[in-house]
Amino acid sequence: MTKAMSTWAVPVIRYSAGVVEWMKAELHSIDQKTRKHKTVHKALHPRANTDRLYITRKEEGRGLLSTEDCVNIESRALGQYLKISEDKGLRSAWEEGLIKVDEDPEIYRDRRTKNRTEEWHNKPIHRQYMRQTKELASDETWQWLQMQRGEPKKETEGMLTVAQDQALRTRYVQGTIDGNNILPICRKCNMKDETTNHIASECPALAQNQYKKRHDSVTKAFQWSLCKKHQ
């Protein structure tokens, strides 16, 4: 779905970059409406990190192309083309200030990516997963986010990423962060705080049921791969 949006929807506006003088508020509104539609269709959790949404999948993001960034990149690319053009008409368009920003589009792209990554990693809650897995993660850790490595349902991807962002409203979050009058203890085992990590891998009440099902599902896939390899 993300690839389809970048291929078919965003170019409708991309072609106008540098010619139509888009207002920043207009582009921001388009991105906001896009996120709203993704939320309605369960592809984006309401409390998910917005910056991560626009970071490439190879860099641990979700690869959505921001309309605002797209227009700014294209207008800068057009400006650089006019600036070095040998055609007098095109050159005069640059000299008359048709494009008001003189910046390499790749520099702008890298700066935006860096800023988004820093914003994401500086969030007190959203950065926890990245900090906890920093010493363990590799390029293979994020292969599930890349289309060529499989295509999880949009609802599954949305839930997994928001869980990594520690943004699910567990009892611990509701009691300690939201300030609600609720005990942070896990409602299944009543032993430890109900955090995302606890639910995913630490709860003894889930160990013999949900964890076992997850384990068996993974080993089934592994067994099937071995069967195909050895015929």
C-alpha positions in Angstrom: 0.0 0.0 0.0 2.8 2.4 0.9 4.5 1.6 -2.4 1.3 2.2 -4.3 0.8 5.6 -2.6 4.3 6.7 -3.5 4.0 5.4 -7.1 0.5 6.6 -8.0 -0.8 9.2 -5.6 2.2 11.4 -4.6 3.3 12.0 -8.3 0.0 13.9 -8.9 1.4 16.6 -6.8 5.1 16.0 -7.5 4.7 17.2 -11.1 3.5 20.6 -9.9 6.5 21.2 -7.7 8.4 24.4 -8.5 5.6 25.6 -10.8 2.6 25.7 -8.4 3.5 27.7 -5.3 2.3 25.4 -2.7 1.8 26.8 0.8 3.5 24.9 3.7 0.1 24.6 5.5 -1.5 23.0 2.4 1.2 20.3 2.1 1.1 19.8 5.9 -2.7 19.3 5.6 -2.3 16.7 2.9 0.1 14.7 5.0 -2.2 15.0 8.0 -5.2 13.7 6.0 -3.1 10.8 4.7 -2.1 9.8 8.2 -5.8 10.1 9.2 -6.9 7.7 6.5 -4.1 5.2 7.4 -5.4 5.4 11.0 -9.0 4.8 9.9 -7.9 1.7 8.0 -5.7 0.4 10.9 -2.5 0.9 9.0 -1.3 3.5 11.5 -1.9 3.5 15.3 -3.1 6.9 16.7 -0.2 7.0 19.1 2.5 5.7 16.7 5.6 7.9 16.1 5.0 10.2 13.1 8.6 10.7 12.3 9.2 7.0 11.9 6.4 6.8 9.3 8.5 8.9 6.9 11.9 7.2 7.4 12.9 4.6 4.8 12.3 1.0 5.6 16.0 0.2 5.3 16.6 2.7 8.1 14.0 1.2 10.4 11.1 3.4 9.2 7.9 2.6 7.3 8.8 4.3 4.0 5.9 6.6 3.4 6.8 9.5 1.1 5.8 12.9 2.7 4.0 15.2 0.3 5.8 18.2 1.8 9.2 16.6 1.5 8.4 15.4 -2.1 7.5 18.9 -3.2 10.5 20.5 -1.6 12.9 17.9 -3.1 11.4 18.3 -6.6 11.4 22.1 -6.5 15.1 22.1 -5.4 15.9 19.6 -8.2 14.2 21.8 -10.7 16.1 24.8 -9.4 19.4 23.1 -9.8 18.5 22.1 -13.3 17.5 25.7 -14.2 20.7 27.1 -12.6 23.1 25.1 -14.7 21.0 25.0 -17.9 22.6 26.4 -21.1 19.2 27.2 -22.5 18.7 31.0 -22.2 15.0 30.7 -21.4 15.5 28.2 -18.6 18.5 30.1 -17.3 16.4 33.3 -17.2 13.7 31.5 -15.2 16.3 30.9 -12.5 17.7 34.4 -12.6 14.2 35.8 -12.2 13.7 33.8 -9.1 11.2 31.2 -10.2 12.8 28.9 -7.7 13.6 30.8 -4.5 15.7 28.1 -2.8 19.2 27.3 -3.9 20.0 23.9 -2.4 21.0 20.5 -3.6 17.9 18.1 -3.2 20.1 15.3 -1.8 21.4 17.6 0.9 17.8 18.5 1.8 16.7 14.9 1.8 19.6 13.8 4.1 18.9 16.7 6.4 15.2 15.8 6.7 16.0 12.2 7.3 18.5 13.0 10.0 16.1 15.4 11.7 13.3 12.9 11.7 15.5 10.1 13.0 16.8 12.4 15.8 13.2 13.4 16.7 12.2 9.8 16.9 15.2 8.7 18.9 14.9 11.6 21.3 11.3 10.7 22.4 11.4 9.3 26.0 9.0 6.5 25.2 9.4 5.9 21.5 13.2 5.6 21.7 13.2 2.7 24.3 13.1 -0.2 21.8 15.9 1.3 19.7 18.1 1.9 22.8 17.4 -1.6 24.1 18.3 -3.3 20.8 21.2 -1.1 19.8 23.9 -3.6 20.6 21.9 -6.5 19.1 20.2 -5.2 16.0 21.6 -5.6 12.5 20.4 -5.0 8.9 18.5 -8.3 9.1 16.5 -7.0 12.1 14.5 -4.7 9.8 14.1 -7.1 6.8 10.5 -7.7 7.7 9.8 -4.0 7.0 11.1 -4.3 3.4 8.7 -5.4 0.7 11.1 -8.0 -0.9 11.3 -9.8 2.4 7.5 -10.4 2.7 4.4 -8.4 3.0 2.7 -8.4 6.4 -0.8 -7.0 6.5 -1.0 -3.3 7.1 -2.8 -3.9 10.4 0.0 -6.2 11.5 2.7 -3.8 10.5 0.9 -1.0 12.3 0.5 -3.0 15.5 4.1 -4.2 15.5 5.6 -0.8 15.0 3.5 0.9 17.7 4.4 -1.9 20.1 8.1 -1.2 19.3 7.4 2.4 20.0 6.1 1.4 23.5 3.0 3.4 22.7 0.3 0.7 23.5 -1.9 1.8 26.4 -0.8 -1.0 28.7 -1.7 -0.7 32.4 1.8 0.5 33.2 1.5 3.3 30.6 -2.0 4.2 31.8 -1.0 4.3 35.5 2.4 5.9 35.3 2.3 8.1 32.2 -1.3 8.9 31.6 -1.9 9.4 35.3 -5.0 7.3 35.5 -6.0 5.7 38.8 -5.1 2.2 37.8 -2.6 -0.4 39.1 0.3 -1.0 36.6 0.3 -4.7 37.5 -0.3 -7.2 34.6 -3.9 -8.3 34.5 -2.9 -11.9 33.5 -0.2 -12.9 36.0 -0.6 -10.2 38.7 3.1 -10.3 39.3 5.0 -7.7 37.3 4.2 -4.3 35.6 2.2 -4.7 32.5 4.6 -3.3 29.9 4.9 -4.1 26.2 8.0 -6.1 26.8 6.3 -8.1 29.6 3.3 -8.9 27.4 5.6 -9.9 24.5 8.0 -12.2 26.3 7.9 -12.2 30.1 4.4 -13.1 31.3 4.3 -16.6 32.9 0.5 -16.7 32.4 1.0 -16.5 28.6 4.0 -18.8 28.4 2.3 -22.1 28.0 -0.4 -20.8 25.6 0.4 -17.7 23.5 4.1 -18.0 23.6 4.0 -21.7 22.7 1.7 -21.0 19.7 4.1 -18.3 18.5 7.1 -20.7 18.9 5.3 -23.5 17.0 4.4 -21.1 14.2 8.0 -20.0 13.7 9.3 -23.6 13.9 6.7 -24.7 11.3 8.0 -22.1 8.9 11.6 -23.2 9.6 10.7 -26.9 9.1 8.9 -26.1 5.8 12.0 -24.3 4.5 14.2 -27.3 5.4 11.8 -29.7 3.7 11.8 -27.6 0.5 15.6 -27.3 0.6 16.2 -31.0 0.9 13.1 -32.0 -1.2 
